[in-house]
């Protein structure tokens, strides 16, 4: 029902934010807590989405084989899984307070879970759902800064969070193109269903263009150098390939564009961010 690989979209940005907030290596303890929070929150969000959409998934040929509509997992078990992971998330957030004196992660824990779960209902009411999902991934960046040192979240961190949000909303539009006819038939909201696949993909391209500008600007504001800049260029190339793979008349490679290319985007950009920070630290030591 949930793949650990799904963490690859937001987790690298949360860890990168932690590195940026600490100016280098944050320590194994804090990194472990951040990874734990990200996985637990992802489990809650995706399981809640599967429960909330179980009846819709059952009607959609593309999703009818998912765990709950296929009878592989019961709703009762899924609710239990949500409860366990929610408690675990709040508990791990509380460990920042206990061990590092930082109360903000646990203070925000319940509102964050509420935000993540609300996404599952928005497609029934508004096409803004894509941007709400973008906000969920933006929070990974904000949380990474706040978990390490709340005062470290400046304009650069906010710009990075907005760029991640635009990137996420953009690739969600690509994925939504698969369900345009179904969404229209059952009355669900999505931008591709509202404006058509072609225009939906054009909006996705615009959002991804904004995200690349945002990534570059955030690097400048955060004091990162040419290594991160190279990562931004490579990220731009990956997004160009992503949009080359998917066209209004040919959606056969959406899964390749959605999962593979976007997984590479987060890993590449965060990876080059890490290397940039490490190179600066090595230079300082020398």
MIMARGU-715752 format. One record per residue: x, y, z of N, C-alpha, C in turn. Coordinates in steps of 0.05 Angstrom, whole numbers, padded with zeros to 5 digits, always signed. Layout:
XYZXYZXYZ
...
//
This chain:
+00016-00024+00000+00000+00000+00000+00017+00025+00000
+00039+00025+00014+00057+00048+00016+00085+00038+00010
+00099+00052-00008+00126+00044-00015+00146+00063-00001
+00167+00052+00010+00187+00069+00023+00199+00089+00003
+00199+00080-00023+00210+00098-00044+00195+00124-00047
+00170+00125-00037+00155+00149-00039+00166+00172-00022
+00184+00165-00003+00196+00186+00013+00217+00202-00002
+00225+00192-00026+00247+00205-00040+00240+00232-00050
+00215+00239-00052+00207+00265-00062+00213+00288-00043
+00205+00285-00018+00208+00307+00002+00231+00303+00021
+00238+00279+00028+00258+00274+00048+00285+00287+00042
+00296+00285+00017+00322+00298+00012+00322+00327+00018
+00299+00341+00013+00298+00370+00018+00297+00376+00047
+00284+00359+00063+00284+00363+00092+00312+00360+00103
+00327+00340+00094+00354+00336+00103+00372+00358+00094
+00369+00367+00069+00385+00389+00059+00380+00414+00076
+00355+00420+00083+00348+00443+00100+00362+00440+00127
+00363+00416+00137+00377+00412+00163+00407+00419+00161
+00419+00411+00139+00447+00417+00134+00451+00447+00132
+00433+00460+00117+00435+00489+00113+00432+00504+00140
+00413+00494+00156+00407+00507+00182+00431+00505+00201
+00445+00483+00199+00468+00479+00217+00494+00488+00205
+00494+00495+00180+00519+00504+00166+00537+00480+00161
+00527+00457+00161+00543+00433+00156+00529+00408+00168
+00544+00390+00180+00533+00366+00191+00517+00371+00216
+00491+00365+00217+00475+00370+00241+00479+00351+00264
+00491+00328+00258+00493+00307+00278+00474+00284+00273
+00483+00260+00280+00467+00236+00274+00440+00236+00288
+00440+00247+00313+00415+00248+00328+00393+00263+00314
+00399+00288+00306+00379+00305+00293+00371+00294+00266
+00391+00284+00251+00384+00272+00225+00366+00248+00228
+00372+00232+00248+00355+00208+00253+00326+00216+00260
+00323+00237+00276+00297+00246+00284+00282+00258+00259
+00296+00273+00242+00283+00284+00219+00274+00262+00200
+00291+00242+00195+00283+00220+00178+00259+00205+00189
+00260+00200+00216+00237+00187+00229+00211+00203+00226
+00213+00229+00230+00189+00246+00227+00178+00245+00198
+00196+00246+00179+00188+00247+00151+00174+00221+00143
+00186+00198+00151+00174+00172+00144+00147+00168+00158
+00145+00175+00183+00120+00172+00198+00098+00190+00186
+00105+00215+00180+00086+00233+00169+00077+00224+00142
+00096+00214+00125+00089+00203+00099+00069+00180+00102
+00074+00162+00122+00057+00139+00126+00028+00148+00133
+00026+00168+00150+00000+00178+00157-00014+00190+00133
+00000+00207+00119-00013+00221+00096-00022+00202+00074
-00005+00183+00067-00012+00166+00045-00033+00145+00053
-00032+00136+00077-00052+00116+00086-00079+00130+00089
-00079+00154+00100-00104+00169+00102-00116+00174+00074
-00099+00180+00055-00108+00184+00028-00121+00159+00016
-00109+00136+00022-00120+00111+00012-00147+00104+00025
-00150+00111+00051-00175+00107+00065-00197+00126+00054
-00189+00151+00052-00209+00172+00043-00218+00167+00014
-00200+00157-00002-00206+00153-00031-00213+00124-00038
-00218+00107-00018-00223+00079-00024-00246+00074-00043
-00268+00088-00039-00291+00084-00057-00286+00096-00085
-00272+00118-00086-00265+00130-00112-00245+00112-00126
-00225+00102-00112-00206+00084-00124-00219+00059-00135
-00239+00049-00122-00253+00025-00131-00267+00029-00158
-00276+00054-00163-00290+00060-00188-00271+00066-00211
-00246+00074-00204-00227+00081-00225-00211+00057-00234
-00212+00049-00259-00197+00026-00268-00167+00027-00263
-00156+00052-00263-00128+00055-00258-00120+00049-00230
-00138+00053-00211-00131+00050-00182-00147+00028-00168
-00163+00013-00183-00180-00007-00170-00164-00030-00158
-00139-00033-00166-00122-00054-00154-00106-00045-00130
-00111-00021-00120-00097-00013-00096-00106-00029-00072
-00091-00029-00051-00094-00048-00029-00122-00049-00017
-00133-00026-00011-00160-00026+00002-00182-00035-00017
-00185-00022-00040-00207-00031-00058-00203-00060-00068
-00179-00070-00069-00174-00097-00077-00178-00117-00055
-00183-00107-00030-00187-00125-00008-00162-00136+00005
-00139-00125-00002-00114-00135+00009-00109-00124+00037
-00120-00101+00043-00118-00087+00069-00145-00077+00076
-00153-00081+00101-00179-00071+00110-00177-00042+00119
-00200-00028+00118-00200+00000+00128-00193+00000+00158
-00203-00020+00173-00197-00020+00202-00167-00022+00207
-00154-00039+00192-00124-00041+00195-00111-00015+00187
-00121-00002+00166-00109+00023+00156-00112+00045+00177
-00136+00046+00190-00140+00066+00211-00121+00061+00234
-00117+00036+00241-00098+00030+00262-00069+00038+00255
-00062+00034+00230-00036+00042+00220-00033+00072+00222
-00054+00087+00214-00054+00116+00216-00050+00125+00245
-00064+00112+00264-00062+00120+00292-00034+00115+00303
-00023+00092+00297+00004+00085+00307+00025+00105+00296
+00023+00110+00270+00043+00129+00258+00039+00157+00267
+00014+00165+00272+00009+00192+00282+00021+00196+00310
+00016+00176+00328+00027+00177+00355+00058+00177+00353
+00068+00160+00335+00098+00159+00332+00109+00185+00323
+00095+00198+00304+00104+00224+00294+00105+00245+00316
+00084+00247+00331+00083+00267+00353+00105+00261+00374
+00109+00235+00380+00129+00227+00399+00157+00235+00390
+00163+00229+00364+00190+00235+00354+00194+00265+00353
+00173+00280+00345+00175+00309+00346+00181+00319+00374
+00169+00306+00394+00174+00313+00422+00203+00308+00431
+00217+00290+00417+00245+00284+00425+00263+00308+00419
+00255+00325+00399+00271+00349+00395+00270+00367+00419
+00247+00367+00433+00244+00384+00457+00260+00371+00480
+00258+00345+00482+00271+00331+00505+00301+00333+00503
+00312+00327+00479+00341+00325+00477+00355+00350+00468
+00340+00368+00454+00353+00392+00442+00340+00418+00451
+00319+00416+00468+00307+00440+00478+00291+00456+00457
+00284+00443+00436+00269+00456+00414+00240+00447+00414
+00222+00464+00424+00194+00456+00427+00178+00459+00401
+00188+00473+00381+00173+00478+00358+00164+00454+00342
+00181+00433+00338+00171+00410+00323+00146+00397+00335
+00145+00393+00362+00122+00381+00374+00098+00400+00374
+00104+00426+00376+00082+00446+00375+00068+00446+00349
+00083+00441+00327+00071+00441+00301+00062+00413+00292
+00067+00393+00307+00063+00365+00298+00033+00360+00291
+00015+00366+00308-00014+00361+00302-00024+00378+00279
-00018+00404+00278-00027+00419+00255-00015+00408+00228
+00009+00399+00229+00021+00388+00205+00006+00363+00196
+00000+00345+00214-00016+00321+00207-00043+00329+00196
-00056+00349+00208-00081+00358+00198-00079+00369+00170
-00058+00384+00164-00054+00395+00137-00050+00372+00117
-00034+00353+00124-00029+00330+00106-00054+00314+00100
-00070+00310+00120-00094+00294+00115-00116+00309+00101
-00117+00335+00104-00137+00351+00091-00134+00350+00060
-00110+00346+00051-00105+00344+00022-00123+00323+00009
-00128+00301+00023-00143+00279+00011-00172+00286+00005
-00182+00308+00017-00210+00316+00012-00213+00339-00008
-00191+00353-00014-00194+00377-00030-00202+00372-00059
-00195+00349-00070-00201+00343-00098-00231+00341-00102
-00246+00338-00081-00275+00338-00083-00287+00366-00085
-00271+00386-00079-00282+00413-00078-00267+00434-00095
-00241+00431-00099-00226+00452-00113-00202+00441-00128
-00195+00454-00150-00171+00446-00165-00146+00457-00151
-00149+00472-00129-00127+00482-00114-00112+00459-00100
-00123+00435-00101-00111+00412-00088-00082+00408-00096
-00075+00413-00121-00047+00410-00130-00028+00428-00115
-00037+00452-00110-00020+00471-00096-00019+00465-00066
-00040+00453-00055-00040+00445-00027-00019+00423-00024
-00018+00404-00043+00003+00383-00042+00031+00396-00044
+00033+00416-00061+00059+00430-00062+00066+00442-00035
+00046+00453-00021+00051+00464+00006+00061+00443+00025
+00050+00418+00022+00059+00396+00040+00089+00391+00037
+00098+00391+00012+00127+00387+00007+00143+00411+00015
+00132+00435+00012+00146+00459+00022+00151+00457+00052
+00132+00445+00066+00135+00443+00095+00159+00426+00103
+00167+00407+00085+00191+00391+00091+00215+00409+00093
+00217+00429+00076+00240+00448+00077+00238+00465+00102
+00215+00476+00107+00211+00493+00131+00217+00478+00156
+00207+00453+00157+00211+00436+00181+00240+00429+00186
+00255+00425+00163+00283+00419+00166+00298+00442+00180
+00292+00467+00173+00304+00490+00186+00295+00492+00215
+00269+00491+00219+00258+00495+00246+00268+00473+00265
+00270+00448+00256+00279+00427+00273+00307+00430+00283
+00324+00443+00267+00352+00447+00275+00356+00473+00290
+00346+00495+00279+00349+00521+00292+00328+00539+00280
+00306+00544+00295+00284+00560+00284+00293+00587+00272
+00312+00600+00285+00321+00626+00276+00336+00625+00250
+00343+00602+00240+00358+00599+00216+00341+00602+00191
+00315+00601+00194+00297+00603+00171+00294+00632+00162
+00309+00639+00142+00308+00666+00131+00295+00665+00103
+00300+00687+00088+00288+00690+00061+00297+00667+00043
+00323+00659+00045+00332+00637+00028+00317+00611+00032
+00312+00605+00058+00297+00580+00063+00269+00582+00054
+00256+00605+00056+00229+00609+00047+00228+00606+00016
+00247+00618+00002+00247+00616-00027+00251+00587-00036
+00269+00572-00022+00273+00544-00028+00247+00528-00024
+00232+00534-00002+00207+00521+00003+00187+00526-00019
+00185+00551-00028+00166+00558-00049+00174+00544-00075
+00200+00543-00081+00209+00529-00105+00201+00499-00104
+00205+00487-00081+00197+00459-00078+00167+00455-00082
+00152+00474-00071+00123+00473-00074+00114+00475-00103
+00127+00493-00118+00120+00496-00147+00128+00471-00162
+00151+00460-00156+00159+00435-00169+00140+00412-00163
+00131+00410-00138+00112+00389-00131+00085+00392-00145
+00074+00417-00144+00048+00422-00158+00051+00416-00187
+00074+00423-00199+00078+00418-00227+00077+00388-00234
+00091+00372-00219+00091+00343-00226+00064+00330-00218
+00050+00341-00199+00023+00330-00192+00004+00335-00215
+00007+00357-00229-00010+00363-00253-00005+00342-00275
+00020+00334-00278+00026+00313-00297+00012+00287-00290
+00014+00280-00265+00001+00255-00256-00029+00256-00259
-00040+00280-00253-00069+00283-00255-00080+00280-00283
-00062+00283-00303-00071+00281-00331-00081+00252-00337
-00072+00232-00321-00081+00205-00326-00111+00201-00320
-00122+00218-00303-00149+00213-00293-00169+00235-00303
-00162+00249-00324-00180+00271-00333-00208+00262-00338
-00211+00241-00354-00238+00232-00362-00253+00222-00337
-00239+00207-00320-00252+00196-00296-00260+00219-00277
-00243+00239-00274-00249+00261-00256-00273+00276-00266
-00275+00281-00291-00298+00295-00302-00324+00279-00299
-00322+00253-00302-00345+00236-00301-00357+00235-00273
-00340+00234-00252-00349+00231-00225-00350+00258-00210
-00342+00279-00223-00344+00306-00211-00322+00314-00192
-00298+00302-00197-00275+00310-00181-00260+00334-00195
-00246+00348-00178-00233+00373-00188-00203+00368-00193
-00193+00377-00215-00164+00378-00221-00161+00398-00243
-00138+00411-00244-00133+00430-00266-00135+00418-00294
-00122+00394-00298-00124+00382-00325-00153+00376-00332
-00170+00368-00312-00198+00362-00318-00213+00388-00325
-00204+00411-00313-00218+00436-00317-00210+00449-00343
-00184+00450-00349-00174+00465-00372-00165+00447-00395
-00164+00421-00391-00154+00403-00411-00126+00394-00406
-00118+00371-00417-00092+00360-00412-00070+00379-00423
-00074+00389-00447-00053+00406-00459-00047+00431-00443
-00068+00445-00434-00064+00469-00418-00054+00461-00390
-00063+00439-00380-00053+00430-00354-00023+00425-00355
-00013+00412-00376+00015+00408-00379+00030+00434-00383
+00018+00453-00396+00031+00479-00399+00034+00493-00372
+00014+00492-00356+00016+00503-00328+00038+00489-00313
+00040+00463-00316+00061+00447-00303+00088+00457-00312
+00092+00463-00338+00117+00473-00348+00124+00500-00336
+00103+00517-00333+00108+00544-00321+00116+00541-00292
+00103+00524-00278+00109+00520-00249+00138+00509-00247
+00146+00491-00264+00173+00480-00263+00193+00501-00271
+00186+00519-00289+00204+00541-00295+00208+00559-00271
+00186+00565-00257+00188+00581-00233+00205+00567-00212
+00202+00541-00210+00217+00526-00189+00247+00527-00195
+00255+00526-00220+00284+00527-00226+00295+00555-00219
+00280+00576-00226+00289+00603-00218+00290+00604-00187
+00271+00593-00174+00271+00593-00145+00294+00578-00133
+00300+00555-00144+00323+00539-00134+00349+00556-00137
+00352+00568-00161+00376+00584-00165+00378+00608-00146
+00355+00622-00142+00355+00645-00124+00360+00637-00095
+00348+00614-00087+00352+00605-00059+00382+00598-00054
+00395+00587-00074+00423+00581-00071+00439+00606-00067
+00433+00627-00082+00446+00653-00079+00441+00664-00051
+00416+00664-00042+00409+00676-00016+00420+00660+00007
+00424+00634+00003+00434+00617+00025+00464+00615+00025
+00477+00629+00006+00506+00630+00005+00519+00605-00007
+00503+00590-00023+00514+00566-00036+00529+00575-00061
+00547+00558-00071+00564+00565-00093+00558+00551-00119
+00579+00548-00135+00576+00538-00163+00568+00509-00163
+00575+00494-00142+00568+00465-00142+00537+00462-00141
+00525+00477-00123+00495+00477-00122+00484+00488-00148
+00497+00508-00159+00487+00519-00184+00488+00499-00206
+00508+00482-00207+00509+00460-00226+00486+00441-00222
+00480+00436-00196+00457+00418-00190+00431+00430-00200
+00428+00457-00198+00404+00470-00209+00402+00466-00239
+00425+00469-00253+00425+00466-00282+00417+00437-00289
+00429+00417-00275+00422+00389-00281+00393+00384-00275
+00383+00396-00253+00354+00394-00247+00337+00405-00269
+00345+00428-00280+00330+00439-00302+00330+00420-00326
+00353+00407-00331+00354+00387-00353+00335+00363-00348
+00334+00354-00323+00316+00332-00316+00287+00339-00321
+00280+00364-00314+00252+00373-00318+00246+00376-00347
+00265+00385-00363+00261+00386-00392+00255+00358-00403
+00271+00339-00395+00267+00311-00404+00239+00301-00394
+00232+00308-00370+00205+00300-00359+00183+00310-00377
+00184+00335-00386+00163+00346-00402+00165+00336-00431
+00189+00328-00439+00191+00315-00466+00178+00288-00466
+00179+00274-00443+00168+00247-00442+00137+00247-00443
+00125+00269-00433+00096+00270-00431+00084+00292-00448
+00065+00284-00465+00052+00303-00483+00022+00298-00482
+00007+00319-00490-00022+00317-00488-00033+00293-00502
-00021+00285-00524-00032+00263-00540-00018+00237-00533
+00000+00237-00515+00015+00212-00508+00022+00212-00479
+00006+00198-00463+00010+00196-00434+00022+00169-00425
+00033+00154-00444+00042+00127-00437+00066+00128-00418
+00081+00149-00418+00105+00150-00401+00102+00168-00377
+00078+00172-00368+00073+00190-00345+00086+00178-00320
+00084+00152-00316+00096+00140-00292+00126+00143-00291
+00139+00140-00315+00168+00145-00316+00174+00174-00310
+00159+00192-00321+00164+00221-00316+00158+00228-00287
+00136+00217-00276+00128+00224-00249+00146+00213-00228
+00150+00187-00227+00165+00174-00206+00195+00176-00210
+00205+00168-00234+00234+00166-00238+00247+00193-00240
+00236+00210-00257+00249+00236-00262+00248+00254-00237
+00225+00255-00224+00222+00272-00200+00238+00261-00176
+00240+00235-00174+00257+00223-00154+00286+00232-00158
+00294+00233-00184+00322+00241-00190+00325+00271-00184
+00304+00287-00189+00306+00316-00184+00313+00321-00155
+00298+00309-00136+00303+00315-00108+00330+00305-00099
+00338+00281-00108+00364+00270-00100+00387+00286-00112
+00385+00293-00137+00406+00309-00150+00410+00336-00137
+00388+00351-00133+00390+00378-00122+00400+00377-00094
+00389+00359-00077+00398+00357-00050+00426+00348-00048
+00433+00329-00065+00461+00318-00065+00481+00339-00072
+00475+00356-00092+00494+00377-00099+00495+00399-00077
+00472+00402-00063+00472+00421-00041+00491+00411-00018
+00489+00384-00013+00507+00373+00007+00536+00377-00001
+00543+00371-00026+00570+00373-00035+00580+00401-00034
+00563+00421-00039+00570+00449-00038+00578+00456-00009
+00561+00448+00010+00566+00454+00038+00591+00441+00048
+00595+00416+00040+00619+00401+00048+00645+00414+00037
+00644+00422+00011+00667+00435-00001+00674+00461+00013
+00654+00476+00021+00659+00501+00036+00672+00495+00063
+00662+00475+00076+00673+00467+00102+00702+00458+00100
+00708+00441+00079+00735+00432+00075+00753+00455+00069
+00744+00474+00053+00760+00498+00046+00766+00514+00072
+00747+00517+00090+00751+00531+00114+00772+00517+00132
+00770+00490+00132+00790+00475+00149+00818+00478+00138
+00820+00480+00111+00847+00481+00099+00859+00509+00102
//
